[in-house]
Protein backbone atom coordinates (compact mmCIF):
# COMPACT_ATOMS: atom_id res chain seq x y z
CA UNK A 1 0.00 0.00 0.00
CA UNK A 2 1.34 3.40 -0.85
CA UNK A 3 1.59 6.09 1.81
CA UNK A 4 -1.14 8.09 0.07
CA UNK A 5 -3.70 5.25 0.33
CA UNK A 6 -2.54 4.36 3.84
CA UNK A 7 -3.29 7.91 5.03
CA UNK A 8 -6.73 7.92 3.38
CA UNK A 9 -7.58 4.51 4.83
CA UNK A 10 -6.48 5.52 8.31
CA UNK A 11 -8.45 8.78 8.11
CA UNK A 12 -11.62 7.02 6.97
CA UNK A 13 -11.33 4.39 9.73
CA UNK A 14 -10.84 7.07 12.41
CA UNK A 15 -13.71 9.12 10.99
CA UNK A 16 -15.99 6.09 10.92
CA UNK A 17 -15.19 5.21 14.53
CA UNK A 18 -15.84 8.77 15.63
CA UNK A 19 -19.14 8.75 13.74
CA UNK A 20 -20.17 5.51 15.47
CA UNK A 21 -19.21 6.82 18.90
CA UNK A 22 -21.50 9.87 18.65
CA UNK A 23 -24.84 9.57 20.47
CA UNK A 24 -27.98 9.92 18.36
CA UNK A 25 -29.49 13.38 18.05
CA UNK A 26 -32.56 12.30 19.99
CA UNK A 27 -30.40 11.64 23.05
CA UNK A 28 -28.16 14.66 22.67
CA UNK A 29 -30.64 17.30 23.86
CA UNK A 30 -33.34 16.72 26.46
CA UNK A 31 -36.46 18.70 25.40
CA UNK A 32 -38.11 18.22 28.80
CA UNK A 33 -37.39 20.25 31.89
CA UNK A 34 -37.28 18.68 35.30
CA UNK A 35 -40.12 19.59 37.65
CA UNK A 36 -39.60 19.24 41.36
CA UNK A 37 -42.30 18.18 43.79
CA UNK A 38 -42.72 21.73 45.05
CA UNK A 39 -43.42 23.02 41.53
CA UNK A 40 -46.09 20.45 40.64
CA UNK A 41 -49.67 21.71 40.83
CA UNK A 42 -51.94 19.83 43.20
CA UNK A 43 -54.42 17.55 41.46
CA UNK A 44 -58.07 18.04 42.27
CA UNK A 45 -59.78 15.05 43.89
CA UNK A 46 -62.51 13.65 41.69
CA UNK A 47 -65.65 12.53 43.49
CA UNK A 48 -66.19 8.80 43.17
CA UNK A 49 -69.41 7.87 41.39
CA UNK A 50 -71.99 6.06 43.47
CA UNK A 51 -72.29 2.36 42.68
CA UNK A 52 -75.63 1.09 41.52
CA UNK A 53 -77.20 -1.60 43.70
CA UNK A 54 -76.81 -5.13 42.39
CA UNK A 55 -79.99 -6.66 41.02
CA UNK A 56 -81.19 -9.96 42.51
CA UNK A 57 -79.46 -13.01 41.05
CA UNK A 58 -82.56 -14.52 39.45
CA UNK A 59 -85.71 -12.44 39.25
CA UNK A 60 -87.67 -14.86 37.07
CA UNK A 61 -87.98 -17.66 39.63
CA UNK A 62 -88.73 -15.41 42.59
CA UNK A 63 -86.46 -17.33 44.96
CA UNK A 64 -83.99 -15.70 47.31
CA UNK A 65 -80.29 -16.48 47.38
CA UNK A 66 -80.66 -18.69 50.44
CA UNK A 67 -83.50 -20.64 48.80
CA UNK A 68 -81.46 -21.06 45.62
CA UNK A 69 -78.45 -22.34 47.56
CA UNK A 70 -80.60 -24.91 49.40
CA UNK A 71 -82.18 -26.06 46.13
CA UNK A 72 -78.81 -26.44 44.40
CA UNK A 73 -77.40 -28.39 47.35
CA UNK A 74 -80.37 -30.73 47.14
CA UNK A 75 -80.40 -31.10 43.33
CA UNK A 76 -76.64 -31.35 42.81
CA UNK A 77 -76.00 -34.05 45.41
CA UNK A 78 -73.91 -36.79 43.75
CA UNK A 79 -73.46 -34.94 40.44
CA UNK A 80 -70.31 -33.61 38.74
CA UNK A 81 -68.93 -30.36 40.12
CA UNK A 82 -69.48 -28.35 36.93
CA UNK A 83 -71.95 -25.97 35.33
CA UNK A 84 -74.76 -24.84 37.63
CA UNK A 85 -73.68 -27.40 40.25
CA UNK A 86 -70.15 -25.96 40.59
CA UNK A 87 -69.49 -25.47 44.26
CA UNK A 88 -72.66 -27.31 45.33
CA UNK A 89 -71.86 -30.91 44.33
CA UNK A 90 -70.56 -33.34 46.91
Backbone as a printed PyTorch tensor [residue, N CA C, xyz], in Angstrom:
tensor([[[  0.8450,  -1.1640,   0.0000],
         [  0.0000,   0.0000,   0.0000],
         [  0.9010,   1.2410,   0.0000]],

        [[  0.5330,   2.1890,  -0.7850],
         [  1.3370,   3.4000,  -0.8480],
         [  0.9770,   4.3160,   0.3050]],

        [[  1.8720,   5.2040,   0.6810],
         [  1.5900,   6.0940,   1.8140],
         [  0.3340,   6.9500,   1.6000]],

        [[  0.0530,   7.2800,   0.3350],
         [ -1.1350,   8.0910,   0.0750],
         [ -2.4010,   7.3220,   0.4450]],

        [[ -2.5260,   6.0640,   0.0240],
         [ -3.7030,   5.2530,   0.3310],
         [ -3.7420,   4.8560,   1.8050]],

        [[ -2.5930,   4.6960,   2.4170],
         [ -2.5360,   4.3650,   3.8390],
         [ -3.1040,   5.5140,   4.6720]],

        [[ -2.7700,   6.7370,   4.3200],
         [ -3.2870,   7.9130,   5.0300],
         [ -4.7910,   8.0550,   4.8580]],

        [[ -5.2800,   7.8310,   3.6300],
         [ -6.7280,   7.9190,   3.3810],
         [ -7.4870,   6.8180,   4.1230]],

        [[ -6.9350,   5.6270,   4.1380],
         [ -7.5800,   4.5120,   4.8310],
         [ -7.6300,   4.7730,   6.3250]],

        [[ -6.5310,   5.2270,   6.8810],
         [ -6.4770,   5.5180,   8.3140],
         [ -7.4570,   6.6400,   8.6660]],

        [[ -7.5400,   7.6610,   7.8530],
         [ -8.4480,   8.7820,   8.1140],
         [ -9.9020,   8.3310,   8.0450]],

        [[-10.2310,   7.4810,   7.0800],
         [-11.6200,   7.0230,   6.9730],
         [-11.9990,   6.0960,   8.1250]],

        [[-11.0500,   5.2730,   8.5930],
         [-11.3310,   4.3930,   9.7340],
         [-11.5490,   5.2190,  10.9900]],

        [[-10.6910,   6.2030,  11.2270],
         [-10.8400,   7.0660,  12.4150],
         [-12.1440,   7.8570,  12.3150]],

        [[-12.4580,   8.3780,  11.1500],
         [-13.7090,   9.1210,  10.9880],
         [-14.9340,   8.2420,  11.2060]],

        [[-14.8780,   7.0150,  10.7220],
         [-15.9940,   6.0880,  10.9230],
         [-16.1830,   5.7240,  12.3870]],

        [[-15.0780,   5.5240,  13.0940],
         [-15.1860,   5.2060,  14.5260],
         [-15.7280,   6.3870,  15.3100]],

        [[-15.3040,   7.5910,  14.9490],
         [-15.8400,   8.7710,  15.6270],
         [-17.3310,   8.9210,  15.3350]],

        [[-17.7300,   8.6460,  14.1080],
         [-19.1400,   8.7500,  13.7430],
         [-19.9840,   7.7330,  14.5090]],

        [[-19.4460,   6.5300,  14.7140],
         [-20.1720,   5.5060,  15.4680],
         [-20.2340,   5.8160,  16.9480]],

        [[-19.2600,   6.5270,  17.4640],
         [-19.2120,   6.8150,  18.9000],
         [-20.1370,   7.9590,  19.2900]],

        [[-20.6300,   8.7420,  18.3320],
         [-21.5020,   9.8710,  18.6520],
         [-22.8810,   9.3580,  19.0680]],

        [[-23.4790,   9.9610,  20.0970],
         [-24.8450,   9.5700,  20.4710],
         [-25.8300,  10.0830,  19.4390]],

        [[-26.9690,   9.4450,  19.3110],
         [-27.9780,   9.9200,  18.3590],
         [-28.4740,  11.3100,  18.7510]],

        [[-29.0150,  12.0170,  17.7950],
         [-29.4860,  13.3840,  18.0450],
         [-30.6460,  13.3960,  19.0300]],

        [[-31.4250,  12.3330,  19.0710],
         [-32.5610,  12.2970,  19.9920],
         [-32.1090,  12.2220,  21.4440]],

        [[-30.9070,  11.7200,  21.6880],
         [-30.3970,  11.6420,  23.0510],
         [-29.5020,  12.8210,  23.4020]],

        [[-29.1090,  13.5880,  22.4320],
         [-28.1560,  14.6640,  22.6690],
         [-28.7850,  15.8020,  23.4600]],

        [[-30.0050,  16.1850,  23.1680],
         [-30.6420,  17.2960,  23.8550],
         [-31.9370,  16.8040,  24.4790]],

        [[-32.1340,  17.1210,  25.7450],
         [-33.3440,  16.7240,  26.4560],
         [-34.3720,  17.8440,  26.3180]],

        [[-35.4830,  17.6370,  25.5930],
         [-36.4620,  18.7050,  25.3980],
         [-37.3260,  18.9490,  26.6310]],

        [[-37.2700,  18.0890,  27.6230],
         [-38.1050,  18.2220,  28.8050],
         [-37.3200,  18.8850,  29.9260]],

        [[-38.0220,  19.6450,  30.7330],
         [-37.3900,  20.2540,  31.8940],
         [-37.8450,  19.4960,  33.1220]],

        [[-36.9610,  19.3960,  34.0710],
         [-37.2780,  18.6780,  35.2990],
         [-38.1870,  19.5360,  36.1670]],

        [[-39.1920,  18.9010,  36.7670],
         [-40.1200,  19.5910,  37.6470],
         [-39.9980,  18.9540,  39.0190]],

        [[-39.7320,  19.7670,  40.0030],
         [-39.6040,  19.2360,  41.3630],
         [-40.9840,  19.0780,  41.9790]],

        [[-41.0290,  18.4290,  43.1200],
         [-42.3030,  18.1750,  43.7930],
         [-42.9570,  19.4810,  44.2010]],

        [[-42.1590,  20.4600,  44.6100],
         [-42.7150,  21.7280,  45.0530],
         [-43.3490,  22.5020,  43.9050]],

        [[-42.9090,  22.2820,  42.6720],
         [-43.4240,  23.0230,  41.5320],
         [-44.6570,  22.3770,  40.9080]],

        [[-44.9500,  21.1310,  41.2480],
         [-46.0920,  20.4530,  40.6420],
         [-47.3960,  21.0110,  41.1970]],

        [[-48.3730,  21.2520,  40.3310],
         [-49.6690,  21.7130,  40.8290],
         [-50.4180,  20.5480,  41.4800]],

        [[-51.1780,  20.8680,  42.4950],
         [-51.9420,  19.8350,  43.2010],
         [-53.1060,  19.3850,  42.3330]],

        [[-53.3160,  18.0870,  42.2510],
         [-54.4230,  17.5480,  41.4630],
         [-55.7070,  17.6220,  42.2800]],

        [[-56.7720,  17.9620,  41.6130],
         [-58.0670,  18.0350,  42.2720],
         [-58.6080,  16.6230,  42.4580]],

        [[-59.1930,  16.3560,  43.6100],
         [-59.7770,  15.0520,  43.8910],
         [-61.1110,  14.9410,  43.1650]],

        [[-61.2570,  13.8880,  42.3850],
         [-62.5120,  13.6480,  41.6870],
         [-63.4580,  12.9020,  42.6230]],

        [[-64.7050,  13.2900,  42.6560],
         [-65.6470,  12.5320,  43.4870],
         [-65.9080,  11.1710,  42.8440]],

        [[-65.9520,  10.1440,  43.6800],
         [-66.1940,   8.7950,  43.1680],
         [-67.6840,   8.6370,  42.8650]],

        [[-67.9950,   8.0610,  41.7140],
         [-69.4140,   7.8680,  41.3900],
         [-70.0270,   6.8120,  42.3100]],

        [[-71.2810,   7.0060,  42.6260],
         [-71.9850,   6.0560,  43.4750],
         [-72.2450,   4.7760,  42.6890]],

        [[-72.0520,   3.6460,  43.3460],
         [-72.2880,   2.3640,  42.6850],
         [-73.7770,   2.0460,  42.7060]],

        [[-74.2280,   1.4940,  41.6110],
         [-75.6260,   1.0910,  41.5190],
         [-75.8260,  -0.1910,  42.3170]],

        [[-76.9630,  -0.3630,  42.9450],
         [-77.1980,  -1.5980,  43.6980],
         [-77.2790,  -2.7880,  42.7490]],

        [[-76.7870,  -3.9230,  43.2120],
         [-76.8150,  -5.1310,  42.3860],
         [-78.2420,  -5.6700,  42.3140]],

        [[-78.6530,  -6.0760,  41.1310],
         [-79.9920,  -6.6590,  41.0240],
         [-79.9770,  -8.0590,  41.6360]],

        [[-81.1360,  -8.5880,  41.9890],
         [-81.1860,  -9.9560,  42.5100],
         [-80.6490, -10.9360,  41.4700]],

        [[-80.1140, -12.0480,  41.9380],
         [-79.4640, -13.0120,  41.0540],
         [-80.4260, -13.5470,  39.9950]],

        [[-81.6150, -13.9360,  40.3980],
         [-82.5600, -14.5190,  39.4510],
         [-83.9490, -13.9820,  39.7770]],

        [[-84.4110, -13.0510,  38.9720],
         [-85.7110, -12.4390,  39.2530],
         [-86.8670, -13.2310,  38.6600]],

        [[-86.5750, -14.1370,  37.7270],
         [-87.6740, -14.8590,  37.0710],
         [-88.2530, -15.9450,  37.9570]],

        [[-87.4530, -16.5770,  38.8070],
         [-87.9820, -17.6600,  39.6330],
         [-88.5790, -17.1510,  40.9250]],

        [[-88.1870, -15.9660,  41.3710],
         [-88.7340, -15.4080,  42.5920],
         [-88.1440, -16.0060,  43.8530]],

        [[-87.0580, -16.7360,  43.7650],
         [-86.4600, -17.3330,  44.9650],
         [-85.2950, -16.4790,  45.4440]],

        [[-85.0950, -16.4810,  46.7430],
         [-83.9920, -15.7030,  47.3090],
         [-82.6850, -16.4770,  47.1440]],

        [[-81.5880, -15.8310,  47.5020],
         [-80.2870, -16.4800,  47.3810],
         [-80.1890, -17.6920,  48.3030]],

        [[-80.7080, -17.5690,  49.5060],
         [-80.6590, -18.6940,  50.4400],
         [-81.4930, -19.8710,  49.9180]],

        [[-82.6550, -19.5760,  49.3590],
         [-83.4970, -20.6420,  48.8030],
         [-82.8190, -21.3120,  47.6090]],

        [[-82.1700, -20.5060,  46.7710],
         [-81.4630, -21.0640,  45.6150],
         [-80.3290, -21.9670,  46.0690]],

        [[-79.5520, -21.5170,  47.0620],
         [-78.4460, -22.3400,  47.5630],
         [-78.9440, -23.6770,  48.1080]],

        [[-80.0480, -23.6610,  48.8660],
         [-80.6000, -24.9090,  49.3970],
         [-81.0590, -25.8320,  48.2770]],

        [[-81.7090, -25.2500,  47.2520],
         [-82.1790, -26.0580,  46.1280],
         [-81.0120, -26.6760,  45.3710]],

        [[-79.9610, -25.9090,  45.1160],
         [-78.8090, -26.4430,  44.3980],
         [-78.0910, -27.5150,  45.2040]],

        [[-78.0030, -27.3410,  46.5150],
         [-77.4010, -28.3890,  47.3490],
         [-78.2000, -29.6820,  47.2370]],

        [[-79.5130, -29.5500,  47.2180],
         [-80.3720, -30.7280,  47.1360],
         [-80.2990, -31.3720,  45.7450]],

        [[-80.3550, -30.5540,  44.6850],
         [-80.4040, -31.0950,  43.3320],
         [-79.0500, -31.5780,  42.8270]],

        [[-77.9700, -31.0220,  43.3280],
         [-76.6380, -31.3540,  42.8110],
         [-75.9430, -32.4490,  43.6060]],

        [[-76.6110, -33.0040,  44.5980],
         [-75.9960, -34.0520,  45.4120],
         [-75.6490, -35.2510,  44.5390]],

        [[-74.3590, -35.6340,  44.5110],
         [-73.9090, -36.7870,  43.7510],
         [-73.6070, -36.5090,  42.2880]],

        [[-73.7240, -35.2730,  41.8380],
         [-73.4580, -34.9400,  40.4410],
         [-72.0500, -34.3740,  40.2870]],

        [[-71.6360, -34.1810,  39.0330],
         [-70.3110, -33.6140,  38.7430],
         [-70.2720, -32.1620,  39.1810]],

        [[-69.1070, -31.7220,  39.6390],
         [-68.9330, -30.3560,  40.1180],
         [-68.6390, -29.4520,  38.9310]],

        [[-69.6480, -29.1790,  38.1110],
         [-69.4780, -28.3460,  36.9300],
         [-70.8080, -27.6940,  36.5780]],

        [[-70.7410, -26.6520,  35.7700],
         [-71.9510, -25.9740,  35.3350],
         [-72.6650, -25.3060,  36.4910]],

        [[-73.9730, -25.4600,  36.5640],
         [-74.7580, -24.8350,  37.6270],
         [-74.4480, -25.4720,  38.9800]],

        [[-73.9620, -26.6950,  38.9940],
         [-73.6760, -27.3980,  40.2470],
         [-72.2800, -27.0990,  40.7920]],

        [[-71.5090, -26.2410,  40.1240],
         [-70.1540, -25.9630,  40.5870],
         [-70.1890, -25.3320,  41.9690]],

        [[-69.5260, -25.9530,  42.9010],
         [-69.4870, -25.4710,  44.2630],
         [-70.5760, -26.0480,  45.1410]],

        [[-71.5690, -26.7460,  44.5580],
         [-72.6610, -27.3140,  45.3330],
         [-72.6500, -28.8380,  45.3310]],

        [[-71.8880, -29.4590,  44.4130],
         [-71.8620, -30.9110,  44.3270],
         [-71.0110, -31.4790,  45.4630]],

        [[-71.3410, -32.6930,  45.8440],
         [-70.5560, -33.3420,  46.9120],
         [-69.9210, -34.6040,  46.4020]]])
